[in-house]
């Protein structure tokens, strides 16, 4: 069994820390239940990888809210409903794409739900492990992806930065919309 220590990449400088904290406290963040939805196959190695990613993202200083189906689904609930609600209630969707993911019907279902929720958006992050480009699902070949096989810690840090950038963009867009609505009033 392979063990890996999940490293924490801290933000540098007081300004970055302050900006990070203000993004985590922004009202726009709380419009959804989760910052990150992580989809993975039920294969043990994939589950362990997903748990390590989530541990990294949920731990300080990141403090992100993540959804893992085996941990966060309600017992007795209909699986399709649970997955659809979690996808819709997450800012960012991470797909942990492995050979097992490609064979898992629920992963395919979630992938299509995530694609339908935000087609061609920056809200979907494919993380690939031990796959050739030709093995990546055709629907995802238009997305930039990170290869976990090369540098797992870098991939985790990229997910964190992507979530923070997304929240920052949302906050800025909200300010622009708010400014425009106030300036249009005579």
N, C-alpha and C positions, 0 to 999 in steps of 0.2 A: 504494500500500500504506500502510495506517495503522499508525503506530508509537505505542505508549504506554509510558510508564515506569511500571512497577509500583511503587507507593509502599508503604512500610512504615509501618504505624500502630503505634506503640509503646505499651505499657502504661504508665500513669502511676504513679509512686511505687514505693518499695522493696517495700511490702507486695504490690502487684499483681505485681511481678516475681517475688517469692518465691513467691506463690501460683501464678503461671503455671508456674514451674519445678517446683513440687511436683506440679502436675497432670500435667506432661509426664513426671515420674518415677514416677507412681503405678502400682501393680501392675495396676490395672483397665485402664489404657490399653494394656498389653501383652497383654491377653487377645485382642486382634485385631491382625492384621498392619498394617492401615492405619487412620489416623484418618479419612481422607476418600477416597471413591470419586467420581471425576468422570466423568460420562457426557456425551458430546457426539457430534455427527455427525462424519462424516469430511470434511466440507467444510472447506477450508483456513482460512477465517475462524473457524469454530467451533473447530478444532484450535488455532489461535493463541490464541484467547480462553481455552480450557482450559489451555493451557501457561502463559499469563500468570497465571491464578488459582493454578495449582499452584506457580509460582515464588514468588508472594507468600506462600502458605501454608507452603512448605518453607523459605523463607529465615529467618534469624534476625531478630527474636526469636521468631517463631512456631514454627519447627522441627517442623511437622506432617508426618506420613507420608502421602503421597497415592498413589493408584493412577490411572494413565492407561493405557488398554488398549494404545495403539500403542507405549508406552514400556515397560510392565511385564508384558505377557503373554509367556508362554514360546513361542518359535518352535516350530511343529509341534503345539502343543496344540490340543485341540478348543475352538473359540471359545465355545460355550455353557457348557462346563465352566469355562473360565477366567473368564468373566464372572460366573457364579453364585458361584464360590469367592471372587472379589474382592468381590462385593456382601456376601456373608456374613461376610467377614473385614474389613469396614470398619465403623467406628462410625457415620459419617455418610455419606449419599449425596447428592451434588449433581448435579442434572440441569440442564444448560445447554440450555434449551429455545428453539429458533429454528425458523424455517420448515423448515430442513434436518433438524433433529431430528425434526420431525413426519412427515417422509417416510422416515426411516431405520428399517428393520425392526429392526436391532440396538438402536437407542435405545428403541424400543417394547418390545422384549424385556427390556432392562435395567430400564426403568421399571416393568414389571410384576414383575420379580424384586425390585426395591427395595420396591415396595408390599407384596409378599407377605412380605418379610423383617421389616418393621416397620410393619404397617398402623396408620394413625392415630397414629403416633409423632412425636416431634420429631427423628427421625433422617433425615428427607428434606427437602432444601432445593431447591426449584425456583428457578432463576435464569432469567429471561425476557429475551429481547432482540428488540425490534421485532415484538411480537405484541400483538394486542388480547386482552382478557380472553376474548372469545368464541372465540378460536383455541386457547386452552389446553385440553389434553386433559381431558375430563370427570372422569377419575379424580383429577386434580390440583387441581381447582377448590376443593376443601375445604381446601387448604393455603395458608398465607400464602406469598407469593412476593416476590422482589425483582426490580426491573426494571433490568437492566444498561444499558438505553438512557438511563436518567436519571442514574445516578451509579455508574459501575463501581467506583471505589475504595471507596465506601461499601458496596457489595454484597460486595466481597472482605472488608472488615473485619467485616461482619455474619456471614459464613461463619466466619471465625476465632473471633469471640465465641461463636457458636452451638456450635462444636466444644468450646471451653473450658468453656462452661456445661454442656454435656452431660457432659463428663468430671467436672466439679465435682459435678454431681448424682449421677453414678455412684459417686464416692468417698464422698459423704455417705450414699447409700443403703447402701453396703457397711458403713460405720461403724455405721449404725443396725441393720442385720442382725446384725453382729458383737456389738454391745452387747446386743441382745435375746437372742441365743443364749447369751451369757455370763451375763446376769441371770436366765435361766430355769433355770440349773443350781443345785440346792440347795446 
